[in-house]
Amino acid sequence: MDDETTSRAWTTTAELAAEHGLTVYDAVYLELALRRRLPLASLDVELVRAARSSGIETLGMHHA
């Protein structure tokens, strides 16, 4: 988390959660990876799928 995460919770993060069928908790990680242009490390299948469909590099799951 960073200083901008809280201010985006009810906007960008909520939109990502709805768009990808994620919990807001998981969407926080996706939003941060997107905003910072960082890879995402997760074993959560849905989060990995959402990250990949958003163009984010994923680490930790090869066949999601």
N, CA, C, O and CB atoms as a CASP TS submission, in Angstrom:
PFRMAT TS
TARGET T0000
AUTHOR 0000-0000-0000
METHOD Language model
MODEL 1
PARENT N/A
ATOM      1  N   MET     1       0.837  -1.179   0.000  1.00  0.00           N
ATOM      2  CA  MET     1       0.000   0.000   0.000  1.00  0.00           C
ATOM      3  C   MET     1       0.883   1.243   0.000  1.00  0.00           C
ATOM      4  O   MET     1       2.044   1.217   0.410  1.00  0.00           O
ATOM      5  CB  MET     1      -0.953  -0.003   1.213  1.00  0.00           C
ATOM      6  N   ASP     2       0.293   2.312  -0.469  1.00  0.00           N
ATOM      7  CA  ASP     2       0.994   3.574  -0.460  1.00  0.00           C
ATOM      8  C   ASP     2       0.000   4.696  -0.166  1.00  0.00           C
ATOM      9  O   ASP     2      -1.183   4.431   0.047  1.00  0.00           O
ATOM     10  CB  ASP     2       1.721   3.810  -1.802  1.00  0.00           C
ATOM     11  N   ASP     3       0.456   5.912  -0.152  1.00  0.00           N
ATOM     12  CA  ASP     3      -0.403   7.035   0.215  1.00  0.00           C
ATOM     13  C   ASP     3      -1.588   7.241  -0.722  1.00  0.00           C
ATOM     14  O   ASP     3      -2.613   7.776  -0.298  1.00  0.00           O
ATOM     15  CB  ASP     3       0.407   8.284   0.257  1.00  0.00           C
ATOM     16  N   GLU     4      -1.476   6.834  -1.973  1.00  0.00           N
ATOM     17  CA  GLU     4      -2.559   7.043  -2.935  1.00  0.00           C
ATOM     18  C   GLU     4      -3.634   5.953  -2.896  1.00  0.00           C
ATOM     19  O   GLU     4      -4.735   6.163  -3.404  1.00  0.00           O
ATOM     20  CB  GLU     4      -1.986   7.125  -4.322  1.00  0.00           C
ATOM     21  N   THR     5      -3.341   4.821  -2.317  1.00  0.00           N
ATOM     22  CA  THR     5      -4.265   3.686  -2.332  1.00  0.00           C
ATOM     23  C   THR     5      -5.613   4.036  -1.714  1.00  0.00           C
ATOM     24  O   THR     5      -6.654   3.711  -2.286  1.00  0.00           O
ATOM     25  CB  THR     5      -3.654   2.508  -1.595  1.00  0.00           C
ATOM     26  N   THR     6      -5.611   4.683  -0.571  1.00  0.00           N
ATOM     27  CA  THR     6      -6.862   5.014   0.114  1.00  0.00           C
ATOM     28  C   THR     6      -7.727   5.945  -0.722  1.00  0.00           C
ATOM     29  O   THR     6      -8.944   5.769  -0.787  1.00  0.00           O
ATOM     30  CB  THR     6      -6.571   5.654   1.467  1.00  0.00           C
ATOM     31  N   SER     7      -7.117   6.920  -1.354  1.00  0.00           N
ATOM     32  CA  SER     7      -7.905   7.882  -2.135  1.00  0.00           C
ATOM     33  C   SER     7      -8.520   7.263  -3.382  1.00  0.00           C
ATOM     34  O   SER     7      -9.434   7.844  -3.967  1.00  0.00           O
ATOM     35  CB  SER     7      -7.039   9.055  -2.534  1.00  0.00           C
ATOM     36  N   ARG     8      -8.047   6.117  -3.794  1.00  0.00           N
ATOM     37  CA  ARG     8      -8.560   5.457  -4.993  1.00  0.00           C
ATOM     38  C   ARG     8      -9.543   4.329  -4.686  1.00  0.00           C
ATOM     39  O   ARG     8     -10.104   3.728  -5.602  1.00  0.00           O
ATOM     40  CB  ARG     8      -7.414   4.912  -5.799  1.00  0.00           C
ATOM     41  N   ALA     9      -9.753   4.042  -3.405  1.00  0.00           N
ATOM     42  CA  ALA     9     -10.560   2.886  -3.007  1.00  0.00           C
ATOM     43  C   ALA     9     -11.969   2.911  -3.575  1.00  0.00           C
ATOM     44  O   ALA     9     -12.463   1.874  -4.019  1.00  0.00           O
ATOM     45  CB  ALA     9     -10.633   2.809  -1.513  1.00  0.00           C
ATOM     46  N   TRP    10     -12.629   4.053  -3.575  1.00  0.00           N
ATOM     47  CA  TRP    10     -14.019   4.136  -4.022  1.00  0.00           C
ATOM     48  C   TRP    10     -14.154   4.555  -5.471  1.00  0.00           C
ATOM     49  O   TRP    10     -15.265   4.758  -5.961  1.00  0.00           O
ATOM     50  CB  TRP    10     -14.776   5.095  -3.160  1.00  0.00           C
ATOM     51  N   THR    11     -13.032   4.687  -6.160  1.00  0.00           N
ATOM     52  CA  THR    11     -13.079   5.048  -7.582  1.00  0.00           C
ATOM     53  C   THR    11     -12.419   3.944  -8.397  1.00  0.00           C
ATOM     54  O   THR    11     -13.056   2.945  -8.731  1.00  0.00           O
ATOM     55  CB  THR    11     -12.375   6.420  -7.841  1.00  0.00           C
ATOM     56  N   THR    12     -11.175   4.123  -8.708  1.00  0.00           N
ATOM     57  CA  THR    12     -10.444   3.190  -9.575  1.00  0.00           C
ATOM     58  C   THR    12     -10.472   1.760  -9.050  1.00  0.00           C
ATOM     59  O   THR    12     -10.723   0.825  -9.810  1.00  0.00           O
ATOM     60  CB  THR    12      -9.006   3.642  -9.727  1.00  0.00           C
ATOM     61  N   THR    13     -10.220   1.587  -7.774  1.00  0.00           N
ATOM     62  CA  THR    13     -10.162   0.240  -7.201  1.00  0.00           C
ATOM     63  C   THR    13     -11.522  -0.443  -7.262  1.00  0.00           C
ATOM     64  O   THR    13     -11.608  -1.615  -7.630  1.00  0.00           O
ATOM     65  CB  THR    13      -9.671   0.297  -5.753  1.00  0.00           C
ATOM     66  N   ALA    14     -12.569   0.264  -6.910  1.00  0.00           N
ATOM     67  CA  ALA    14     -13.923  -0.304  -6.972  1.00  0.00           C
ATOM     68  C   ALA    14     -14.293  -0.656  -8.408  1.00  0.00           C
ATOM     69  O   ALA    14     -14.933  -1.679  -8.653  1.00  0.00           O
ATOM     70  CB  ALA    14     -14.953   0.682  -6.386  1.00  0.00           C
ATOM     71  N   GLU    15     -13.894   0.187  -9.356  1.00  0.00           N
ATOM     72  CA  GLU    15     -14.168  -0.090 -10.771  1.00  0.00           C
ATOM     73  C   GLU    15     -13.433  -1.347 -11.233  1.00  0.00           C
ATOM     74  O   GLU    15     -14.004  -2.168 -11.951  1.00  0.00           O
ATOM     75  CB  GLU    15     -13.759   1.111 -11.645  1.00  0.00           C
ATOM     76  N   LEU    16     -12.176  -1.504 -10.829  1.00  0.00           N
ATOM     77  CA  LEU    16     -11.417  -2.709 -11.189  1.00  0.00           C
ATOM     78  C   LEU    16     -12.048  -3.954 -10.576  1.00  0.00           C
ATOM     79  O   LEU    16     -12.117  -4.998 -11.225  1.00  0.00           O
ATOM     80  CB  LEU    16      -9.954  -2.581 -10.730  1.00  0.00           C
ATOM     81  N   ALA    17     -12.500  -3.851  -9.350  1.00  0.00           N
ATOM     82  CA  ALA    17     -13.153  -4.986  -8.687  1.00  0.00           C
ATOM     83  C   ALA    17     -14.385  -5.417  -9.468  1.00  0.00           C
ATOM     84  O   ALA    17     -14.578  -6.605  -9.726  1.00  0.00           O
ATOM     85  CB  ALA    17     -13.541  -4.623  -7.237  1.00  0.00           C
ATOM     86  N   ALA    18     -15.213  -4.456  -9.843  1.00  0.00           N
ATOM     87  CA  ALA    18     -16.436  -4.766 -10.597  1.00  0.00           C
ATOM     88  C   ALA    18     -16.105  -5.315 -11.984  1.00  0.00           C
ATOM     89  O   ALA    18     -16.711  -6.288 -12.432  1.00  0.00           O
ATOM     90  CB  ALA    18     -17.321  -3.512 -10.725  1.00  0.00           C
ATOM     91  N   GLU    19     -15.164  -4.701 -12.647  1.00  0.00           N
ATOM     92  CA  GLU    19     -14.798  -5.108 -14.010  1.00  0.00           C
ATOM     93  C   GLU    19     -14.272  -6.539 -14.069  1.00  0.00           C
ATOM     94  O   GLU    19     -14.575  -7.278 -15.006  1.00  0.00           O
ATOM     95  CB  GLU    19     -13.753  -4.159 -14.571  1.00  0.00           C
ATOM     96  N   HIS    20     -13.485  -6.927 -13.072  1.00  0.00           N
ATOM     97  CA  HIS    20     -12.822  -8.231 -13.097  1.00  0.00           C
ATOM     98  C   HIS    20     -13.436  -9.250 -12.140  1.00  0.00           C
ATOM     99  O   HIS    20     -12.940 -10.372 -12.042  1.00  0.00           O
ATOM    100  CB  HIS    20     -11.372  -8.060 -12.769  1.00  0.00           C
ATOM    101  N   GLY    21     -14.498  -8.883 -11.439  1.00  0.00           N
ATOM    102  CA  GLY    21     -15.126  -9.804 -10.498  1.00  0.00           C
ATOM    103  C   GLY    21     -14.246 -10.128  -9.307  1.00  0.00           C
ATOM    104  O   GLY    21     -14.256 -11.253  -8.807  1.00  0.00           O
ATOM    105  N   LEU    22     -13.480  -9.137  -8.849  1.00  0.00           N
ATOM    106  CA  LEU    22     -12.573  -9.318  -7.723  1.00  0.00           C
ATOM    107  C   LEU    22     -13.155  -8.713  -6.455  1.00  0.00           C
ATOM    108  O   LEU    22     -14.055  -7.876  -6.511  1.00  0.00           O
ATOM    109  CB  LEU    22     -11.214  -8.696  -8.028  1.00  0.00           C
ATOM    110  N   THR    23     -12.642  -9.138  -5.326  1.00  0.00           N
ATOM    111  CA  THR    23     -12.946  -8.425  -4.093  1.00  0.00           C
ATOM    112  C   THR    23     -12.192  -7.099  -4.147  1.00  0.00           C
ATOM    113  O   THR    23     -11.214  -6.967  -4.882  1.00  0.00           O
ATOM    114  CB  THR    23     -12.551  -9.269  -2.816  1.00  0.00           C
ATOM    115  N   VAL    24     -12.641  -6.129  -3.377  1.00  0.00           N
ATOM    116  CA  VAL    24     -11.927  -4.853  -3.321  1.00  0.00           C
ATOM    117  C   VAL    24     -10.521  -5.081  -2.777  1.00  0.00           C
ATOM    118  O   VAL    24      -9.569  -4.436  -3.216  1.00  0.00           O
ATOM    119  CB  VAL    24     -12.692  -3.825  -2.443  1.00  0.00           C
ATOM    120  N   TYR    25     -10.393  -5.993  -1.828  1.00  0.00           N
ATOM    121  CA  TYR    25      -9.083  -6.340  -1.270  1.00  0.00           C
ATOM    122  C   TYR    25      -8.116  -6.741  -2.390  1.00  0.00           C
ATOM    123  O   TYR    25      -6.996  -6.232  -2.448  1.00  0.00           O
ATOM    124  CB  TYR    25      -9.218  -7.490  -0.236  1.00  0.00           C
ATOM    125  N   ASP    26      -8.539  -7.649  -3.280  1.00  0.00           N
ATOM    126  CA  ASP    26      -7.677  -8.078  -4.376  1.00  0.00           C
ATOM    127  C   ASP    26      -7.462  -6.962  -5.394  1.00  0.00           C
ATOM    128  O   ASP    26      -6.371  -6.822  -5.946  1.00  0.00           O
ATOM    129  CB  ASP    26      -8.271  -9.299  -5.063  1.00  0.00           C
ATOM    130  N   ALA    27      -8.498  -6.171  -5.640  1.00  0.00           N
ATOM    131  CA  ALA    27      -8.390  -5.085  -6.604  1.00  0.00           C
ATOM    132  C   ALA    27      -7.386  -4.021  -6.168  1.00  0.00           C
ATOM    133  O   ALA    27      -6.815  -3.329  -7.011  1.00  0.00           O
ATOM    134  CB  ALA    27      -9.745  -4.451  -6.817  1.00  0.00           C
ATOM    135  N   VAL    28      -7.164  -3.885  -4.858  1.00  0.00           N
ATOM    136  CA  VAL    28      -6.142  -2.947  -4.363  1.00  0.00           C
ATOM    137  C   VAL    28      -4.778  -3.321  -4.932  1.00  0.00           C
ATOM    138  O   VAL    28      -4.025  -2.450  -5.367  1.00  0.00           O
ATOM    139  CB  VAL    28      -6.097  -2.944  -2.807  1.00  0.00           C
ATOM    140  N   TYR    29      -4.463  -4.601  -4.930  1.00  0.00           N
ATOM    141  CA  TYR    29      -3.180  -5.051  -5.456  1.00  0.00           C
ATOM    142  C   TYR    29      -3.087  -4.823  -6.961  1.00  0.00           C
ATOM    143  O   TYR    29      -2.038  -4.429  -7.472  1.00  0.00           O
ATOM    144  CB  TYR    29      -2.966  -6.528  -5.135  1.00  0.00           C
ATOM    145  N   LEU    30      -4.169  -5.068  -7.657  1.00  0.00           N
ATOM    146  CA  LEU    30      -4.190  -4.844  -9.097  1.00  0.00           C
ATOM    147  C   LEU    30      -4.019  -3.362  -9.413  1.00  0.00           C
ATOM    148  O   LEU    30      -3.231  -3.002 -10.288  1.00  0.00           O
ATOM    149  CB  LEU    30      -5.496  -5.371  -9.705  1.00  0.00           C
ATOM    150  N   GLU    31      -4.741  -2.511  -8.719  1.00  0.00           N
ATOM    151  CA  GLU    31      -4.643  -1.065  -8.951  1.00  0.00           C
ATOM    152  C   GLU    31      -3.224  -0.571  -8.708  1.00  0.00           C
ATOM    153  O   GLU    31      -2.698   0.222  -9.489  1.00  0.00           O
ATOM    154  CB  GLU    31      -5.625  -0.305  -8.047  1.00  0.00           C
ATOM    155  N   LEU    32      -2.611  -1.030  -7.640  1.00  0.00           N
ATOM    156  CA  LEU    32      -1.248  -0.614  -7.320  1.00  0.00           C
ATOM    157  C   LEU    32      -0.264  -1.069  -8.395  1.00  0.00           C
ATOM    158  O   LEU    32       0.605  -0.299  -8.805  1.00  0.00           O
ATOM    159  CB  LEU    32      -0.831  -1.167  -5.957  1.00  0.00           C
ATOM    160  N   ALA    33      -0.392  -2.298  -8.846  1.00  0.00           N
ATOM    161  CA  ALA    33       0.490  -2.805  -9.907  1.00  0.00           C
ATOM    162  C   ALA    33       0.302  -2.013 -11.193  1.00  0.00           C
ATOM    163  O   ALA    33       1.274  -1.687 -11.874  1.00  0.00           O
ATOM    164  CB  ALA    33       0.225  -4.298 -10.164  1.00  0.00           C
ATOM    165  N   LEU    34      -0.950  -1.704 -11.529  1.00  0.00           N
ATOM    166  CA  LEU    34      -1.213  -0.917 -12.726  1.00  0.00           C
ATOM    167  C   LEU    34      -0.618   0.486 -12.611  1.00  0.00           C
ATOM    168  O   LEU    34       0.062   0.957 -13.523  1.00  0.00           O
ATOM    169  CB  LEU    34      -2.714  -0.831 -12.981  1.00  0.00           C
ATOM    170  N   ARG    35      -0.876   1.138 -11.500  1.00  0.00           N
ATOM    171  CA  ARG    35      -0.423   2.519 -11.314  1.00  0.00           C
ATOM    172  C   ARG    35       1.085   2.621 -11.263  1.00  0.00           C
ATOM    173  O   ARG    35       1.665   3.556 -11.814  1.00  0.00           O
ATOM    174  CB  ARG    35      -1.011   3.097 -10.050  1.00  0.00           C
ATOM    175  N   ARG    36       1.720   1.676 -10.613  1.00  0.00           N
ATOM    176  CA  ARG    36       3.178   1.711 -10.466  1.00  0.00           C
ATOM    177  C   ARG    36       3.906   0.984 -11.599  1.00  0.00           C
ATOM    178  O   ARG    36       5.133   1.021 -11.688  1.00  0.00           O
ATOM    179  CB  ARG    36       3.574   1.099  -9.137  1.00  0.00           C
ATOM    180  N   ARG    37       3.123   0.316 -12.470  1.00  0.00           N
ATOM    181  CA  ARG    37       3.698  -0.465 -13.575  1.00  0.00           C
ATOM    182  C   ARG    37       4.687  -1.506 -13.054  1.00  0.00           C
ATOM    183  O   ARG    37       5.820  -1.621 -13.521  1.00  0.00           O
ATOM    184  CB  ARG    37       4.397   0.467 -14.586  1.00  0.00           C
ATOM    185  N   LEU    38       4.199  -2.265 -12.056  1.00  0.00           N
ATOM    186  CA  LEU    38       5.008  -3.303 -11.434  1.00  0.00           C
ATOM    187  C   LEU    38       4.396  -4.672 -11.687  1.00  0.00           C
ATOM    188  O   LEU    38       3.184  -4.779 -11.874  1.00  0.00           O
ATOM    189  CB  LEU    38       5.149  -3.051  -9.928  1.00  0.00           C
ATOM    190  N   PRO    39       5.217  -5.727 -11.698  1.00  0.00           N
ATOM    191  CA  PRO    39       4.650  -7.073 -11.807  1.00  0.00           C
ATOM    192  C   PRO    39       3.884  -7.418 -10.534  1.00  0.00           C
ATOM    193  O   PRO    39       4.117  -6.833  -9.476  1.00  0.00           O
ATOM    194  CB  PRO    39       5.763  -8.121 -12.071  1.00  0.00           C
ATOM    195  N   LEU    40       2.974  -8.369 -10.651  1.00  0.00           N
ATOM    196  CA  LEU    40       2.149  -8.786  -9.523  1.00  0.00           C
ATOM    197  C   LEU    40       2.471 -10.229  -9.190  1.00  0.00           C
ATOM    198  O   LEU    40       2.425 -11.096 -10.062  1.00  0.00           O
ATOM    199  CB  LEU    40       0.637  -8.615  -9.834  1.00  0.00           C
ATOM    200  N   ALA    41       2.796 -10.490  -7.937  1.00  0.00           N
ATOM    201  CA  ALA    41       3.067 -11.852  -7.465  1.00  0.00           C
ATOM    202  C   ALA    41       1.864 -12.327  -6.671  1.00  0.00           C
ATOM    203  O   ALA    41       1.514 -11.736  -5.649  1.00  0.00           O
ATOM    204  CB  ALA    41       4.370 -11.914  -6.598  1.00  0.00           C
ATOM    205  N   SER    42       1.232 -13.395  -7.142  1.00  0.00           N
ATOM    206  CA  SER    42       0.058 -13.931  -6.458  1.00  0.00           C
ATOM    207  C   SER    42      -0.171 -15.368  -6.877  1.00  0.00           C
ATOM    208  O   SER    42       0.206 -15.781  -7.973  1.00  0.00           O
ATOM    209  CB  SER    42      -1.188 -13.081  -6.755  1.00  0.00           C
ATOM    210  N   LEU    43      -0.794 -16.123  -5.985  1.00  0.00           N
ATOM    211  CA  LEU    43      -1.245 -17.472  -6.315  1.00  0.00           C
ATOM    212  C   LEU    43      -2.764 -17.504  -6.477  1.00  0.00           C
ATOM    213  O   LEU    43      -3.343 -18.567  -6.697  1.00  0.00           O
ATOM    214  CB  LEU    43      -0.801 -18.470  -5.230  1.00  0.00           C
ATOM    215  N   ASP    44      -3.409 -16.343  -6.369  1.00  0.00           N
ATOM    216  CA  ASP    44      -4.859 -16.237  -6.525  1.00  0.00           C
ATOM    217  C   ASP    44      -5.204 -16.245  -8.015  1.00  0.00           C
ATOM    218  O   ASP    44      -4.826 -15.335  -8.753  1.00  0.00           O
ATOM    219  CB  ASP    44      -5.402 -14.946  -5.837  1.00  0.00           C
ATOM    220  N   VAL    45      -5.919 -17.271  -8.444  1.00  0.00           N
ATOM    221  CA  VAL    45      -6.199 -17.473  -9.867  1.00  0.00           C
ATOM    222  C   VAL    45      -6.935 -16.286 -10.482  1.00  0.00           C
ATOM    223  O   VAL    45      -6.565 -15.823 -11.560  1.00  0.00           O
ATOM    224  CB  VAL    45      -7.017 -18.741 -10.063  1.00  0.00           C
ATOM    225  N   GLU    46      -7.956 -15.796  -9.819  1.00  0.00           N
ATOM    226  CA  GLU    46      -8.736 -14.683 -10.384  1.00  0.00           C
ATOM    227  C   GLU    46      -7.926 -13.395 -10.460  1.00  0.00           C
ATOM    228  O   GLU    46      -8.041 -12.648 -11.432  1.00  0.00           O
ATOM    229  CB  GLU    46      -9.991 -14.446  -9.552  1.00  0.00           C
ATOM    230  N   LEU    47      -7.123 -13.132  -9.461  1.00  0.00           N
ATOM    231  CA  LEU    47      -6.286 -11.939  -9.468  1.00  0.00           C
ATOM    232  C   LEU    47      -5.239 -12.020 -10.570  1.00  0.00           C
ATOM    233  O   LEU    47      -4.972 -11.027 -11.247  1.00  0.00           O
ATOM    234  CB  LEU    47      -5.611 -11.751  -8.109  1.00  0.00           C
ATOM    235  N   VAL    48      -4.651 -13.187 -10.752  1.00  0.00           N
ATOM    236  CA  VAL    48      -3.666 -13.371 -11.821  1.00  0.00           C
ATOM    237  C   VAL    48      -4.329 -13.173 -13.182  1.00  0.00           C
ATOM    238  O   VAL    48      -3.753 -12.524 -14.055  1.00  0.00           O
ATOM    239  CB  VAL    48      -3.018 -14.776 -11.735  1.00  0.00           C
ATOM    240  N   ARG    49      -5.521 -13.716 -13.377  1.00  0.00           N
ATOM    241  CA  ARG    49      -6.229 -13.526 -14.653  1.00  0.00           C
ATOM    242  C   ARG    49      -6.510 -12.050 -14.905  1.00  0.00           C
ATOM    243  O   ARG    49      -6.310 -11.555 -16.014  1.00  0.00           O
ATOM    244  CB  ARG    49      -7.548 -14.321 -14.664  1.00  0.00           C
ATOM    245  N   ALA    50      -6.973 -11.351 -13.875  1.00  0.00           N
ATOM    246  CA  ALA    50      -7.271  -9.926 -14.012  1.00  0.00           C
ATOM    247  C   ALA    50      -6.008  -9.143 -14.345  1.00  0.00           C
ATOM    248  O   ALA    50      -6.035  -8.252 -15.193  1.00  0.00           O
ATOM    249  CB  ALA    50      -7.909  -9.380 -12.726  1.00  0.00           C
ATOM    250  N   ALA    51      -4.919  -9.467 -13.691  1.00  0.00           N
ATOM    251  CA  ALA    51      -3.659  -8.775 -13.956  1.00  0.00           C
ATOM    252  C   ALA    51      -3.211  -9.011 -15.393  1.00  0.00           C
ATOM    253  O   ALA    51      -2.842  -8.073 -16.100  1.00  0.00           O
ATOM    254  CB  ALA    51      -2.570  -9.240 -12.977  1.00  0.00           C
ATOM    255  N   ARG    52      -3.247 -10.253 -15.812  1.00  0.00           N
ATOM    256  CA  ARG    52      -2.818 -10.562 -17.178  1.00  0.00           C
ATOM    257  C   ARG    52      -3.710  -9.890 -18.214  1.00  0.00           C
ATOM    258  O   ARG    52      -3.217  -9.398 -19.229  1.00  0.00           O
ATOM    259  CB  ARG    52      -2.815 -12.070 -17.401  1.00  0.00           C
ATOM    260  N   SER    53      -5.012  -9.863 -17.968  1.00  0.00           N
ATOM    261  CA  SER    53      -5.905  -9.217 -18.943  1.00  0.00           C
ATOM    262  C   SER    53      -5.727  -7.705 -18.945  1.00  0.00           C
ATOM    263  O   SER    53      -6.142  -7.029 -19.886  1.00  0.00           O
ATOM    264  CB  SER    53      -7.366  -9.566 -18.641  1.00  0.00           C
ATOM    265  N   SER    54      -5.108  -7.172 -17.885  1.00  0.00           N
ATOM    266  CA  SER    54      -4.826  -5.738 -17.804  1.00  0.00           C
ATOM    267  C   SER    54      -3.418  -5.414 -18.287  1.00  0.00           C
ATOM    268  O   SER    54      -2.993  -4.260 -18.239  1.00  0.00           O
ATOM    269  CB  SER    54      -5.007  -5.243 -16.373  1.00  0.00           C
ATOM    270  N   GLY    55      -2.695  -6.425 -18.751  1.00  0.00           N
ATOM    271  CA  GLY    55      -1.348  -6.213 -19.275  1.00  0.00           C
ATOM    272  C   GLY    55      -0.254  -6.172 -18.233  1.00  0.00           C
ATOM    273  O   GLY    55       0.847  -5.690 -18.498  1.00  0.00           O
ATOM    274  N   ILE    56      -0.558  -6.684 -17.031  1.00  0.00           N
ATOM    275  CA  ILE    56       0.424  -6.693 -15.954  1.00  0.00           C
ATOM    276  C   ILE    56       1.170  -8.027 -15.955  1.00  0.00           C
ATOM    277  O   ILE    56       0.550  -9.087 -16.041  1.00  0.00           O
ATOM    278  CB  ILE    56      -0.259  -6.445 -14.583  1.00  0.00           C
ATOM    279  N   GLU    57       2.479  -7.973 -15.861  1.00  0.00           N
ATOM    280  CA  GLU    57       3.278  -9.186 -15.728  1.00  0.00           C
ATOM    281  C   GLU    57       2.942  -9.851 -14.402  1.00  0.00           C
ATOM    282  O   GLU    57       2.771  -9.171 -13.390  1.00  0.00           O
ATOM    283  CB  GLU    57       4.799  -8.872 -15.823  1.00  0.00           C
ATOM    284  N   THR    58       2.847 -11.164 -14.402  1.00  0.00           N
ATOM    285  CA  THR    58       2.546 -11.889 -13.163  1.00  0.00           C
ATOM    286  C   THR    58       3.684 -12.838 -12.824  1.00  0.00           C
ATOM    287  O   THR    58       4.360 -13.377 -13.700  1.00  0.00           O
ATOM    288  CB  THR    58       1.217 -12.669 -13.289  1.00  0.00           C
ATOM    289  N   LEU    59       3.869 -13.021 -11.537  1.00  0.00           N
ATOM    290  CA  LEU    59       4.898 -13.912 -11.012  1.00  0.00           C
ATOM    291  C   LEU    59       4.224 -14.932 -10.100  1.00  0.00           C
ATOM    292  O   LEU    59       3.360 -14.565  -9.305  1.00  0.00           O
ATOM    293  CB  LEU    59       6.008 -13.115 -10.247  1.00  0.00           C
ATOM    294  N   GLY    60       4.596 -16.178 -10.198  1.00  0.00           N
ATOM    295  CA  GLY    60       4.129 -17.157  -9.227  1.00  0.00           C
ATOM    296  C   GLY    60       3.102 -18.142  -9.743  1.00  0.00           C
ATOM    297  O   GLY    60       2.912 -19.190  -9.126  1.00  0.00           O
ATOM    298  N   MET    61       2.433 -17.857 -10.843  1.00  0.00           N
ATOM    299  CA  MET    61       1.446 -18.777 -11.405  1.00  0.00           C
ATOM    300  C   MET    61       1.623 -18.802 -12.916  1.00  0.00           C
ATOM    301  O   MET    61       1.548 -17.769 -13.581  1.00  0.00           O
ATOM    302  CB  MET    61      -0.011 -18.359 -11.017  1.00  0.00           C
ATOM    303  N   HIS    62       1.852 -19.969 -13.437  1.00  0.00           N
ATOM    304  CA  HIS    62       2.159 -20.047 -14.863  1.00  0.00           C
ATOM    305  C   HIS    62       0.987 -20.489 -15.724  1.00  0.00           C
ATOM    306  O   HIS    62       1.002 -20.255 -16.933  1.00  0.00           O
ATOM    307  CB  HIS    62       3.294 -20.980 -15.076  1.00  0.00           C
ATOM    308  N   HIS    63      -0.014 -21.113 -15.151  1.00  0.00           N
ATOM    309  CA  HIS    63      -1.100 -21.662 -15.966  1.00  0.00           C
ATOM    310  C   HIS    63      -2.481 -21.214 -15.526  1.00  0.00           C
ATOM    311  O   HIS    63      -3.427 -21.997 -15.601  1.00  0.00           O
ATOM    312  CB  HIS    63      -1.042 -23.151 -15.942  1.00  0.00           C
ATOM    313  N   ALA    64      -2.621 -20.002 -15.079  1.00  0.00           N
ATOM    314  CA  ALA    64      -3.935 -19.506 -14.647  1.00  0.00           C
ATOM    315  C   ALA    64      -4.734 -19.032 -15.828  1.00  0.00           C
ATOM    316  O   ALA    64      -5.867 -18.579 -15.665  1.00  0.00           O
ATOM    317  CB  ALA    64      -3.789 -18.376 -13.632  1.00  0.00           C
TER
END
